[in-house]
Amino acid sequence: MAVADNSRSVLINSSREGHEGRHFCSNDIITSKYTILTFLPKNLFEQFRRLANFYFLCLAFLHLSIDSPVSPLTSVLPLLFVVSVTGVKQAYEDWLRHREDNKVNNAPARVLREGSIKRVRWRDIAVGDIVEVADGEEIPADLLLLAAEDQEGKCVVTTANLDGETNLKTFLCPDATRNLLEPESLWSVQARAQCQLPHANLYDYKGVLEKNITHHQNPVSSPTGVAVYTGKETKMALNSKLKSNKFSTVEKSMNYFLIFFLFLLIFEVALCTILKYELYTQEVTNEMWYIDLPTNATVTAGDVYQDSISFLIIFSYIIPISLYVTLEVPRHPCSCPGTTTSAARGTRGARINTSDLNEELGQVQYLFTDKTGTLTENIMHFRNCSVDGVKYSDVAGEIQVLDEQTNLTAPLPSLPVPLVTLLETLALCHTVQVTAVDRATAEQTDSSDTIELSELKNYQASSPDEKALVEACASYGVVFEGQNNGQLTVKVRGKTKFFTLLQVLEFDSDRKCMSVVVRSEADRRTWLLTKGAESSVLKRCLLSTPDQQRLHDVTLKHINDFAMLGLRTLAVARRELTEKQYEDFAAQLSQAKQVLENREEAVRKVTDRMEADLNLLGATGVEDLLQDGVQETLESLRVAGIKSISEWASLVKVWNTQVWVLTGDKVETAVNIAYSCGHFKRFMTILTLTGLHDKETADIQLQEYREACNNDGSFGLVVDGQSLVLLLEHFKEEFYAVGRRCWSVVCCRMSPKQKAEIVHMAKTSREHPICAAIGDGANDVSMIQEAHVGLGIMGKEGRQAVRCSDFGFAKFRFLKKMLLVHGHWNYVRVAVFVQFSFYKNVAFNTPIVFYSIWNAFSTQSLYESLALTAFNITFTSLPVLVYGLFEQNIPPDTLLTRPHLYQRNANNVAMSWLMFLKWNFFALWHAAAMFFGLWLTCWDDTCGLPDGATQDLYVFGLALGTLCTFVTNMKIVLEANFYNVVLLGSLVITTVGYAALYLLYSGIPVEPFVKYGIYAAYYRLFESPSLNLGCLVVGVACLLPDLLMKVLARSLDPEVKLWAKAKRARKKLRGESLVKVCQINEAFDADETSVSPDHKPEVL
């Protein structure tokens, strides 16, 4: 058989032929990024791709190309520090990855070689090897199941390591190899498996001969299979690729600020160079007799280059080199959503996969949320059914008839035959596994009219709906006993029935139904049993007679009634097949499943022909209760201004109080739950865009609704998936315009792709809002990855959503604290941290520009080398790092009880150009006040030094550097609102450490320190009381406007007044309580005693 270009041919037992999978990749698992040889060049390349790092690298080379005014170490050492810290961090992380890789690659495995089972390492397995896996072991590669110890050739696996789903999945061996259990028999197999090329879809595998595959690293029950994909081509590896990088709004603004300072730096360098040669011409410098300059010298290009680069070097410190490294500290997981949020309640703690987005939690404008398992418990309970036009309801585990007129239930003396038929169909049409007997009781009566359970089974199902339906059938007396060797056993009202399972047509999102073909062993009749969404099943049912039409209409009405109760609905139908019909069907289906290309389409054509002309049996309604706190959380987000959308995906827009809901449920169900959640209010006018098929109708309705939304009023919008296809293709902007004018939007019957498209539509709209998406299942992954911030719920549908998300947690209600508290805090921390980083460099660097005017633009540095080297990475780093970890500008209880405070950070306000100018205005004020204040202090050239000594540049520069360090550190203390021992301790440590460092640095009496002007300069500062007093006065003058601005802002803030009032009330209440306690204590005599039960006196 020729091998197609998009497939591979795997030779089974390839080692016997000497091939050993040589054309395929090895089974080495490699998650590490570096090796010993590649670490240095690769890591350096990655680090110097950052603008700031590359800038300082170029600066270091420029240092060496000229006669630099400062030591090259002032640029080299900070760069070396930043690169080293980052490199050590990344090397350690990669070492951990190497360690985990070695554990996996060196794990033992059993492989068929030379006719016997031999132990090898995982990394030695090759494509084509037959691998034996014992019960409970992990599978070392992607295997095609050949044989199993089970008599039916079944292998039961879990895929928790892949998609997080803990439910059992059953795979079948091919008939040709099912009985090959001995190594000799397997070694004799000579065959090829033609299959697809490796791809990441966990749920898709196609092969020409073999159809069932198990996946990498999942516990199984003793299967034997041939390796078809190994190493980096396995499903696990292909789904473990790194997600595309996401950048927060703060980081984007920070990059713009960096570019601004780069242009400012270029402007300063150009201006100073021009002014030097324009103002200080040869005639002017010739008169400066005290400067040893050559006369009649001409200006050369080398001179201009020397001066330009020198200006660039001394002004370059305006760029904060340590910003990228130190920014990781306030983004550390300990400063983000605390695990106490959930751990305190005994649930799983928060998981942070992308700490770079901590601050983005405070900027969310749209929230897209899945419904099932996210807003609801994903624990299904059977509530109602409709059979033969009659409603039935579950009452305390007993099924009773429901009177539609009075809405009252009545017990059934016996189960009607149509109801038994429906229950029997539900007990057979599923993929549920019976794993064990949970409880065996009971009293089984001889009366066929009273149904008692003799056994309660423990069912395992991939769908909570299926499990709920099968358990409901069991509680009503139709018990699914399990499957054995292809035979299904059902106990119906105490009588055991046997059915042969012929085919299973599993559920898919396109057909929206699933079917099984079974043959009754009692009468040999063959049945096609179908259940699924009513939109899919009802159109497949016969409507050729009035009775069938009546049943269709009544059942549809009942389905709508169930949906209005918020129930998840399914329609159930069946069809009897003749022997000839089934044989034709089986042959066509087998042929379609052999197709390697477009297999789904070929199978669909066959199933569509068989799932037709069905006889409608009835419908079911299953309840999925809302989680605790959902309504309160959504209402808080609404007040906070977040739009919600749900799968139901719930979109919450902050600052426009609108909610969108995206759901796979039918319209009535979604709308009802929207009301129960508080998404829809009773006073809203509901607009509907459902059932749209042509552009003309859609255009007319959109125009009508746009005009309606322009009027005063509150509106909600309902749209279904079918209409959404038309709207997104032809009327995306018009549809979004209507949606954003509504308070709430419900999108029904949504596919995973449509969820992602809705997120993409919102985030790429004209406003470019920050979008978050939250879900708990694999069908939410595309939506989660599309959003700016992905949130995963650790639900019952597995962990794939959590693994692909940026943040994960246990319950939807924790979202309230995550956004309103941790999001608010982290945004404030990171934004202030970034603004402060630029502020301190402007305050430190601007005096150098001022000094250039006084030194005739001679490119002389104002500060000595240690100050230039350590100001960023040492002198001013600790207090702001502590601020970034612990700042709480508003108490958590206030943020939770007053959700509208979330809007204070709306639209990245703390990183706006206005705030940027405000910070830099204060930086310029501080720089000017410090420089000119000290300049005035030293106006008479003595500066109060003893013996009339004059200050030199080192004393003046050191005094200015000390003052700048003090002022900038005090600035962050003034910005803080949450004072604690750690913050104040960091200020003390910085101050004492600075003094100790300079006492040591300027006091070492050895070569070459004694030759430098810095020697003893720090000691000389303390010899001048006037200079110290001047520094103190200037420092206070610098910070006084900052303090006044903060006091004024807080005094005019109405929220601060409310907080203060509430605080005084709490304090007064505590005082009154204490007084009452004291009065009660005084009512007792101090000597009064009571006798305890053991007759020992106790003083009251």
N, C-alpha and C positions, 0 to 999 in steps of 0.2 A: 504494500500500500504506500503510495507516495505521501510524503510528509508535506503538509501545507506550510506556507511561509509563516503563518501566525500560530503554529503549533510546534510541539517537540515530540520526538519519538524516544521513549525510554525503553531500553533493553533490560528486561527483568533478569536478575542474576548476572549483571554485567561483569562482575569479577571473574566469573567462570570463563568468559570469552576474552579476558585480559583487557577489557576496556576500562572498567572501574570508574565510569562516569567522567572520563578525562575531558570531555567536551563541555562539562557543566562546572559550575562553581563549587568550591569546597564547602564543607559544612561548618566552617569557622563562623562563629558569631562575633562580629566586631561592632561595638557601639562606641569605642574610643575614637578620639579625633587625632591623636598624635602618637608617634613612636619616639624612641630615644633620638633617632637621627633627624626626624622631621619637626620635633617640638620647637626648637629654637627658630629656624627660619619661618615656619608656618605661623607660630604664635606671634612673632614680631611683625609679620606681614599683616595679620589680623588687627593687631593693636595700632599699627601706624596707619591703618585705614581711617581711624578716627581723626577728625580735623584738628583737634587740639594737640594730640600726640604728634601728628605729622608736622604741625606748625612748630612745635618746640624742637623736633628733630632737625628741621631746616635751620632753626635758630642756632642750635649747637654747632652745626657746620659753619654757619656764618661767623660765629664767635672765633673759630679757628682761622678764618680767612683774612682777618684784619688784626690790627693792633687794638684789641678790645678795651673799652674803658673799665670794664669789670672782669672779674675772673670768669673763664668759661664754665667753671664749676657751678656758677649760679644758675645756669640753664641745664647743665648736664646732670647734676645731682637730683633736682626735682624730677626730671624726666626719668632718670634711672630708678628713683624711688617708685614712681607711678607704674612704670613698666614692670618693675620687679614684683611689686605687690600683686598686680593683676596677673603676671605670669605664674607666681607661686600659687595663687588661688586656682587658676585654670589647670595648672599641673596637678594639683591635689585632686581636683574634681576628675581629671582624666585618669589619674591613678586608681581612683575608686572604680571607674568604668572598666579599666583593664582587669582589676581584681575580680569583678563580677563576670567579665567575659571568660576569664580563665576557669572560674568555677563551672560555668556552663560547658565550655569546650572540652574540659577534661573529665566531665561526668561519665560514668560507665554506661555502656550500651551493649546489647547482644545482637550480633549480626550473623547471618548465614554466610559462611565462607568455607569453601572446599567440602561441602556436604555436611557440615556440622555447625552448631551454634558456638560462636567465639565471642569473647569479651573484647571490646574495643572502646576507644574514647569517642565521644560524640563527634569530634572534629574529623575523625577518620571515616565516618560514614559517607558513602558516595551515592550519587543518583543511580538507581538500579539495584542497590543492595536491599535484601529482604531483612527487615528488622523485627525482632520480637520484643514486645513490651508487656510487662507483667502488670497485674492489677494494682492500681494506685500509683504507677510510675508516670513520669512525664514523657511525652513523645519527642524524640530528638530531631525529627525532620517532618516535613509534610509527607504523610504516608497514604498510599492507596491500599485500602483494606483488602487483604486476600483471604485470610482465614481467621476464625475465632473459635474458642472452646465451646461457645454456646451452640446448642444443637441446631438452632435456626440460623446460625451464621450471623448473629447480631453482636454488635459492639456498642456499649453504652459509654458515652464520653461527656465531659463537661468542657466548656470553652471559656472558663473564667479568666484564664491568662490572656485570652484574646479580646473578648468583648465584655467580660465581667459577668456574663450570664451564668448563674449557678444551676439552672435547671438541666436535667439530663437530656442528652440527644442520642438517638439510636441510629446507627449506620449498619448496613447489610453487606455481607460479603457477596461477591459474584458467585453464581451457581457453579461455575467451572472450577473454582478454587476453594469452595466452602469446606470441603472435606479433606483438604491437604494439610493435615495437622503435624505430620512427621517431617523432620528436616530433610530426609532423603526425598520425600515426595515434592517438597517445595524446591529443592535443588534441581530436580529434573524438569522444572517448568521452563519451557522455551517460548517466550512470548514477548511482545512489545506492547507498550501502552502509549497510544498517541493521545496527547492532551494539549491543553492550552499553554501558551507561554505564561511565565509567572506574572501575576497581577495581584493587586492589593485587596480585591473584593473578597471578604471572608466567606461570603455565602454563595460564591459562584465557582464551580469547577465543572469542566466539561471534558469528557474523554470519549473515544470512539468505542472501546470495548468495556472498560470499567467505568462505573458511574458514581461510586461512593468514595469519599476521601475523608480522612481525619487530618487534623491540623496539628501543628507544632506545639509541643509542650502542654499537653492536656492529659490529666489522669484518665485511664481507660481500664477496661476489664479484659486483659490478656489478648490483645489482638496481634496479628502478624500482618505486616504490610510492606509494600515496596516503596522505597524513597523516590518521590518524583520531583520534589523541590527541596533544595538544601541551602544552608547558610543564609546569605543575604537575599535569596530568592524565595524564602519561605513566607507564608502569610504573616507570621509574627514580625519578621524583619521589615517587610514591605509596609506594615502598618505602624512601625516604630520610627519612621523618619521624622526628623524635626519639623515642627510646624513653621510656617512663615513667620518672620519676626513682626511683632507689633510694637508700635511706639506710642507712648502716651502723649496727650496734648501738651503737657508741661515740657516734655523733652523736645517736641517740635518747636515750641516757643523758645526754648533754651538755644537751639541751633540757630534760630533767627537772631537772637541776641549776640551770639558768637560772631556771626557774620557782620552784624552792626559794628562790633568792636574791632574786627579786622579792618573794616573800611575806616573807622575812626583812627586806628593806629597808622594806617597808610597816610591819612590826611595830616596827622600830627608830624610824622616823619617828613613828609614833603614840605609842610609849612615851616618847620624849624630849619630845614636845610636851606630853603629859599631865603628865609629871614637872615640866616647867618651870612650868606654871601651878599645880600642886599644891604643890610645894615652895617656890617663890619667889613667894609672894603679895605683895600690895602692902605689907603690914606688914614683910615681910622685906626687900624692895628699898628701902624708905624708910630702913632702917638702914645701907644701903650708901652712905655719904656720898661715897665716892670715885668712884661712878658717877653720871654726870649723867643721872638718870632723872626724869621728871616725877612729882610726888607726886599721890596721889589719882586716878591715871589709871584708867580702866575698860578692861577687855579687850573688844575688838571682834572681829568676824568677820574683818576685815582683818588684825588682829594675828595671829590664829591661822593664817590663810592664809599670811602672810608667814613665820612661824616654821616652819610645816609644809613649805613649799616650800624654805626655806633648809636645813632638816635633810635634805630629799630630795636637795638639790644636793650637800651636803658628804659625805653617805653614799653617793652614787650610784656612786662609783668602785669599789664592791664588784663591779660587773658588768664583766667584761673586754671592752671594746669592740673590741679588735683580735683577738679570738679567731677569728672566722670567716676573716679575711684571713690571719693568720699560720698557721692550720691548713692552708692550702694548701701550705705549704713542706714539712712532713714527709710530705704526701701526694704530693709531686712524683714523677713517674715514675722519676727517678734513684734514689729511695729504695725502689722496689718491685722486682718481678722483673727482675733484670738480664738484659740481652741476652747476657751472657757465658755464661749457662746453655746457650744453644743455639749462639751464634755461635762459641764455641770449638770446636764440633764440626762447623763448616761448614754448619750448617743455618740456617734463618731465625730471626731474633731474636724476642723477646717483643713483643707489641703490647698497649698499655694503652689501652682506650677509656673507662674510667671510673675515674679515679684516686681518686675519692671513696670507693671501696670497698677501698683497699689494706689497711686494717686488718681488713676483714672476712675476708680470707684466713686470718687467725689464729683465726677463730671457727667454722670449718666443722664441722658435726656430721653432715650427710648429703651424700654426693656421688653424683650421678646421672650415669652415663657411658654413652655409646653404645659399641657393640662394634666394628662394621665401620669401619675407618679410624681408630678412636680407640684401641682396645685391640689391634686387628690392623693389619696393613700395608695392607690393601685391595688387595693384589696377589694375584689369584686364580690357582690352578694346578689344572688338571684332574687328578684322582687316580683315580676309579673310575666305573664305570657298570654298570648291570644291563640286559641285553637278553635277552628271551625266556627269563627265568628263570636266566640265566647271568651270573656276575660277571666283569667285566674290570677290569684295573688298569693304570695307566700306569707303565712301567718305563723310565727314562732316555729318555723321548720316544717309546717304542714301546708300543703297546697289546698286552697279553698276557692270556690267560685265567687266572682265579684259581680255584684249587681250594679250595672252602669247608672241606673236611675237613682238609687239611694246611696251608692258608693259604699255599700256594706258587703261584708263577706259572709259566706255560709259554708259549713263543713260539707264535704262530699261523702255520701255513703259508700261509694266506690268510684274508682277512677274511670271516666268515660274512655271508650276505645280510642277516639281521636287523640285524646290527651296522652294515653299510653303510647300511641304511635309516635307522637312528637317526642316524648321523653326517650323512647327507644332509639329514635333517630339521633337525638343529641348524645346518647350514651355510646353511639357507634361512630359518629362523624367527628373525629378529633384525632390528635396525635398524643394523647395523654398516656403516661406510663404508670403502672401500679408498682410501687417500689417495696412496700411492706404493708402488713396489716397493723393498723394503728390501735384498733380496739375490737375485740370480738365479744359480743354480749349476746346476750339477749335472748330474748324470748321471741320465738317465731310462732305465731298462731297458725292453726290449721285453716282458719277462715281466709278465703281469698279476698274478702271485702276489706279486711284490715291489713294494711301494709306495715310490717315491722322489719327493721334491718337486723340481719344476723351478723353482719360484719360491716365495719366502717373502714374503708380503704384509705391508704395514704397515697394520694395522687401527685404526680410530678408533671407539670405542663409548661411549655414555652410561653403560653399566653394565660394571664390571670382570668380572662373571660372563659376560656375553655375549661379551666379547672373549676371555676364557679358553676358552670353549667353541668359538668359531670358530677360534682358533689351534690348539686341540687337534685339531679335525677336519682342519685343514690339515696338521698334523704326521703324521696317520695316512693321508693320501692323499686326503682329500675337501676340496678347496681351493675356497673362495669367491673367485672372480675379480673380483667387483664387479658393479655395476648400470649399465646403459647404456640410456637411453631406455625405462625400465620393464622391461627384460629382465635377469634374474639369470643369471649364468654360474657354473657349478660344475664343477670338474674332478674327476671321480670315478675314482680308480685309473687316471689317465692319459687318460680319456675325457671329453670336454667335453659337458656337458648344459646346455640352455637352458630357462629357465622365465620365464613372464610373471608379473610381480607384479600381482595384481589388487586386493588390499586389505591393509591393515595395521591390525590391532586392537591398539593399543599397550597396554603393561602399565599397570594401575592397582591401587592398594592394596586396593580392594574385591574385584575379581575375582581378584587375585593370580596372574594369568597373562597371557600375550600370545599373539596368533595372527597368522598371515599366510595369505592365500589365493593360491595360485600355480597356474599351468597349465603342464604339461609340454609343450614344443614337439614332443617326439618322438612322444607318443601322444595328445596333446590331452586328457589327463585332468586334472581340477581337484581340488586337495587343500586342505583346511583343516589347517594345521599349528599345533600348540599346545604350549607349554611353560610351566611355572609351578610354584607350590608344590603338593606332593602333596595337601594338604588341599583344594585347589581342582580339580586336574586329575583325580584318581582318581574323584571322585564324578561326573564328567562322562563316564566311560568305560562302555562296554557290559559287562554282567555276565550276559548271557543264556545263555551256554553254560558247561559245566564247565571247558573250557580257558581261557576268559576269566576265570573266577573264580580258577582256579589261578594264572594269570599275575598277576592283581591281588594275591593273597595273597603270592606269592613276591616280587614287586616291592616291596610294602610292607615285607616283612621285610628285604629288601636296603637299602631306604631307611633303616630304623631302624638297620641295621648301619653304614651310612655315617655316620649322625648320631652314633652312639656313638664314631666316630673323630674327631668334631668337624668333619665336612665339611658344607658348605652343599648342600642337596639340591634337585633339580628333577625333576619327572615330565614325560615327553614322550609326546605322543599325536598322532594324526592322523585325518582323516575324508575320505573321497572324496565330492565333491559332483557331482551331475548338473548339466547345463547349466541346467535349469529351476530347480533349487534355488539355484544361484548367482545367477541373474538375479533371482529373488524376493528373495534376501538383499540383493543390491546395491541394488535399488530401495527396500527397506525401510530399509536403512542410510542411503541418500542422503536419504530423506524425514525420518528421525529427526535427521540432522545439520542439517536446515534449521530445526528447532525452536529458537526463541530462549530460551524458558523451559523449565526441566526437561529440557534436552537430554541430560544424562548418564543420566537415568532412561529416556528414550526409546531411546537407543543401547544401554543395558544390556539392555533387553528383547529387542532384536534379536540382540545378541551371545550372550545366554544361549540363545536358540533354536538358533543356529548352533554354538556350542561345546558341543554335546551329542552323545550317541551316538558318542563317540570310541573309536578302537581304540588301546589302550595299547601303546606301543612299548618303554618302559623308563624308566630313571631315571639321573641323573648325580650325582656327588659332587665338589664343588670345594673346595679347601683354601684358607683364608685364615690365614696364620701370624700368631701373636702378635708384637707388637712387642718389641724388646729391653727388658728391665727392667720389663715389666708386672707379673710376679708379685712381684718385689721391691718395686715401688712399692705395690701393693695390700696386701702384707703389712705394709709400714711404716705405711700409713694405718690398717690394722687395729690395730696396736700403739698408734698415736697416738689411737685411739678413734674413728675416722671410719667411719661407715656408708657402704657403697657400693651403688648401684643402677645397672643398665646395660641398653641396647637390644641386644641385651642393653643396658639402662642399668644401670650398677652403682651402687648406693646404698651409701655408706660412712658409718656413723654414728660420729662421734668419741665416745669415752667409753662406748660400749656394744658395740664390736667386732662389728658386724653388717654384712653385705654384701647388697645387693639387686642383681639383674641384670635389666634390661628388654631384651628382644631380639625381633627379628622372626623369628629362627630357630625351627625346630621344637623341641619339648621336649627330645628326645634330644640334639640338637646343642648346645643351650644348657647342658644339665646336664653334658655331657662337657667343654665348654670351661670351665665353672665349676670342675670338678675340676682341669683342667690349669692354671688360673690360681691355684688355691689358695683360691678362694671356698668351695668345698665341700671338707670334709676327710673322709677315709675313716671316721673314728670318729663322724661325724654321723648322726643319724636324720633321714631325708628325709621331709617331709610334702608331700603333693600335693593341690592344688586345681585339677584340670583336668577339662575336659569337663562342667562344671556347667550344667544347663539349668533347674532349678527351685529355688525358694527353700527348700523343705523340705529337700532334700538338702544344699544349701549351709549351712543353719543347723545341721543335725546334724553335718556335718564340722567346722564352725568350733567348735562347742561341744566336740567330741571333742579337737580340737587344742589348744584353750585349756586344757583340763584336763591334757593331756599336757605342755604347755609349763610348767605350774606345777611339775612334778616336776624333779628333778635330771637333767641331761643336756645334750647339745649337739644343736641342731636346725637343719635347713635347710628352706626352703619353696620349692615350685615351683608357679607359677600361670600359666595361659595367658590370652591376650587375651579369648577367648570367656567364660571364667569371670569375668574381671575386670569385664566389663560388668555382670554380675549382682551381684558383690560390692560394687562402688563405688556402685551404685544403691540397694541394700537393706541391705548389711552393712558399710558403710565403717568404722565404729569397731571392729567385731568383727574385721574383716580386718586392720586396722592393729594391733590389740592382739596378734594372733597373729604378725604379721610382725615387730614390734619385739622379741618374745621370742626370735626365732630369730637364730642367728649370721649366716646368709646367706639371701637370698631371690632366686630366679630367676623373672622374669616373661617369658614367651615370647609370640611372635606379637603384639607390641605395635604399635599404630598411633601416629603422632606425637601425636595428641590424647590417647591413653591415657598416654603418657609425661608430658605436662604435667599430667594429672589425678593421677598418682601423686606428682609433685613437690608439687602443690597440697595433696594429702591429708597429706603429711608436714609441710609447713611450717605448715599451719593446725591441726595436732593440738594436743592439750592442752599439750604441752611447748614448742611453738613453736620447734623447732630451726632453726638456720641451715643452709640448704640451698644446695648448689652443684650445677651441672649442667655436664657437659662432652660435647661432640660435635663432629663434623666436617662434617656434611651439612645440607642445607636441612630435612630431616625432623627435625632436632634443635633447630631454632630456637625452637619453642614451649616446649620443655622448658627451654632456656637462658634465655629471657626470663621464664619463670615463677619460676625459682629466685632466691634472694637474690643469689647470685654466679654469673654466667654465664661459662663457660670454653669457648673455641673452639680446635679443633685445625686447623692449616693442612694439611689432608689433600688427598686426590685427588678428593674430592666437591665441591670448590669452596671459596670463601671466605665464603659467606653466613653460616655459623655464626660465623666469626671476626668478621665485621662486626656481627653482632647481639649479640656477647658483650661482657662487661666486660673480659676479659683473653684474649689469644690467644697460642699458642706452637706449636712444631713437633711435639713428640712427647709422648706420654702420660707417659713417665718423668720429664719435667721437672716434672710436677705435684708430685712428691715434694719437690723443693727449693723450689718456689713456695710450698707450704703450710707445710712443716715449718721452713723457714728464713726466707724472706721474709715469709710470713704471720705467723710468731711475732714477728719483729723489728718489723714495721710495727704490729702490734697494741700491743706494748709501747711503741713510740715515741709513737704517737698518744694512747694512754690516759694515759701519764705527762704528755705535753704538755698535754692538757686538764685533768688534775687539777692540774698546776702552775699553769696559767693562773688557776684559781679560788683556789688556795692563795695566790699572791702578792698577789692583790687583797684577800683577807681579812687577810693579814699587814699590808698597807699601810693598809687602811681602818679596821681595828678600833681603832688608837690614836686616831683622830679621835673614835670613840665614847667611849673612856676620857677624852679631853680635855674632852668635853662635860660630863662630871660635874664637872670642876674649874673650868669657866668658867661655871657656873650656867646651863648649857644656852642660852648666848647665841648659838648658831649660828656661832661663830667657827671658822674652818678652822685646823687645826694646820699644814698645809703651805702653802707659797706656790705661786703659779700654775704656775711651770715644772715643779715636781715633780708636780703634779696632771695636767698636760698630757702630760708625757713619760715618766712612770713605766712605763706599759704599752707604748707604741709604741717607746721608745728604750732606757730604762735597763735593762730586764730582758728584752729580746726576743732579742738575739743568741745568748747561750749556749744557751737552750732551743731555738732554731731549729737550731743546730748539733747539739744532742742529737737532735732529731727526724729529722735527716738521716743521722747516722752511728752512732747507738747500736747496739751488738751485745751484749746482755746475756749471751748464751751463744754460744760460738764455733760457726761453721757446721758443722764436722765433728762436733762433739758433738751438735748437733741432728739431723744425718742418721743418726748411728749409734745414737742413743738417742731414737727417735721418741716415746716416752711423755712426753717433756718438752713436747710440744705440748699435753698436757692441763693444764699449769700455767695456761694462759689460758682454761680451759674456763668456759663460762657467763658470759662477760664479767666475770671476777673482778676485773680491775683497775679496772673502772668500777662496781663494786657500791657500794651505800650504805655498807657497812662500810669499804671503802677510801676512799670520799668522806669519811666521818667521821674516818678516820685522818689524811688529809691536812689536813683543817680543824682537827683537834685540834692538830697541830703548828703550823698557822698561828696559832691562838689563843695557843699557848704562846710562839711567836716574838713576836707582837704584844705580849703582856703583858710578856714579859721585856725587850723593847726599850724600851717606854714607861716601865715602872716602874724599870727599871735606870738609864736616863738621868735619870729623875726623882729617884732617890736620889743619883745623881752630882751633880746640881745642887741638892741639898737646902739647902745653905747660901746659895743665891742668888748665889754668886760664880763657881762652876764653874771656879775656878783662873784666871780671866782676870786680866790684869795690872792693877795699880793698884786692885784691889778692885772692878773693874767687874762689874756683874751681867749675866747673860745675858738676852736678850729672847726673844720668841716666835720671831723669825726664826732666831736661832742655835740654839735648842732644836729647832725644826721641821726646820731644815736638817741638824742632826746626826742626828736621828731618820730623816729621809729617806735620808741617806747610809748609815746603818747598815742600814736596811731593804733598800736596793738591794744592799749587799754580802751580807747574809744570804740573800736570796732567790736571788741568782746562785750563791752557794756551795751552796745547797740542791740545785740541779739538778746541780752538779758531784758532790755526794755521791751523788745518785741514779744517776749514770752508772756503767757497768761497763766501757766501752770508751774509754780515755783516749788521745787523740791530739793532735797539734800544733794541729789546727783547733779543738778544744774548748778547750784551754788558751789558745790565741791569742784566741779570742772573749772569754774572761774578762778577759784583759789589755786588749784593745781597749775593752771596756765600761768597765773601771775607769779607764783613762787618759782615755777620751773623756768620762766623767762628770766627772772632775776638771777637765779642760780646759774643758768647757762652763761649769761653775760659776765657774771662775776668770775666764772672760770675762764671763759674765752678771752676776756680782756685783761686777765691777771696772770697769765702763764709767763713766768719770767725766764723763758728759754727762747733760743733761736727757733724759728725766724719771727716769733710773735713780737719780741721786743723791738724789732725793726719797723713794725707796722704802726701806723698812726692810731689804730684802735687800742693799742696797749694802754691800759690804765684809764681809758676814756670813760668807761662806765663808773669807775670810782670817782672820777672828777665831777660827774653829775651831782654826787651827794655833797660836794664841797660848796655848791652854790645854792643857798636857800632861795634866792630870788628866782633862779631857774626852775627849781622844784615847785615853788609857789605859782610861777607862771604856767607851768605844765598843768597844775591842778585847776587853775582858773580857766585856762583855755579848754581843758577837757570838759569842765562843767558847762562852759559856754557852747561847746559843740553839741552836747547832748540835751541842753535845755529845750530847744525847739522840738526835738523828738518827743521829750516827755510831755510838753504842753500839747502837742498834736495828739498824743495818745489819750491824755486826760480829756481833751475837748471832744474827741471822737466818742469816748465812752460816756461822757456826760450827755451827749446829744442822741445817743443810741437808746431808743425806747425799750429794746430787748434787755439791755443791761439794767435798766431801771426795774424791769419786771424780775430779773434774776435777783437783784439786790433786795427787792421787796419780799420775794419768796424766801430768800435766805434769812432775812430778819424775822419773818413769820415762823420759820422752823426753829430759829434760835429762841424766840419768845416761847414757843410751844414747849421746847425742851426745858426752858427755865421754869415754866409753870408746872410741868410734870415733876421736876425736881423738888419744887416747893411743896407740892402735895405729898410726895413721898416722905419728905422731912416731917411734915405735920403728922402723918400717920405714925411715923416712928416715935415722935414725941408723945403720942397718945399712950404708949406703953411704958410701964415702969421698967427702968433698966434692970431692976432686980427680979422682975417677974419671971417666973420659970414655968415650964410645962413638963409633964412627965411623958417620956416616950414609951413605946410599947415594951421596951426592955427595962423599964423602970429607972432609966438614967435621966437625971434632970438636964434640961436644955435651957439655956438662956435665950429668950426671944429677942 
